[in-house]
């Protein structure tokens, strides 16, 4: 099981961690939410839990809890800029449906 970051996503996380001044990496999780059932959650991590899985991608540590990992296995996290908008984009092979607003997904 694994989660990966594109080079652009890794650069953005590294830059954000430097600006923040602390942290060991990025936590990627799944929460029950939205019209499709689940939503992605991102937060910076200062310490990981014993049960968390850790992945290294382009020098950035990605931390995932076991429950979320079953829905995120194989996901690639990208950081994109489109016009004036920028943000993370999830390429999740487990998602069977996505909400029209792009905020939630179903597995």
Long-range contacts (C-beta under 8 A, 24 or more apart in sequence): 1-53, 1-69, 1-73, 1-74, 2-55, 2-73, 2-74, 3-28, 3-55, 3-57, 3-62, 3-64, 3-69, 3-72, 3-73, 3-74, 3-75, 3-76, 3-77, 4-55, 4-57, 4-62, 4-75, 4-76, 4-77, 5-57, 5-58, 5-60, 5-62, 5-76, 5-77, 5-78, 6-58, 6-76, 6-77, 6-78, 6-79, 7-58, 8-78, 8-79, 8-80, 9-57, 9-60, 9-77, 9-78, 9-79, 9-88, 10-57, 10-58, 10-59, 10-60, 11-58, 11-79, 12-79, 12-88, 13-60, 14-59, 14-60, 16-44, 17-44, 20-44, 22-46, 24-48, 24-61, 24-63, 25-54, 25-60, 25-61, 25-62, 25-63, 26-60, 26-61, 26-62, 26-63, 27-52, 27-62, 27-63, 27-64, 27-65, 28-62, 28-63, 28-64, 28-68, 28-72, 28-75, 28-77, 29-64, 29-65, 29-68, 30-67, 30-68, 30-71, 30-72, 33-104, 34-99, 34-103, 34-104, 34-105, 35-99, 35-101, 35-104, 36-97, 36-98, 36-99, 36-104, 36-105, 36-106, 37-104, 37-105, 37-106, 37-107, 38-71, 38-104, 38-105, 38-106, 38-107, 39-103, 39-104, 39-105, 40-88, 40-90, 40-105, 42-88, 71-107
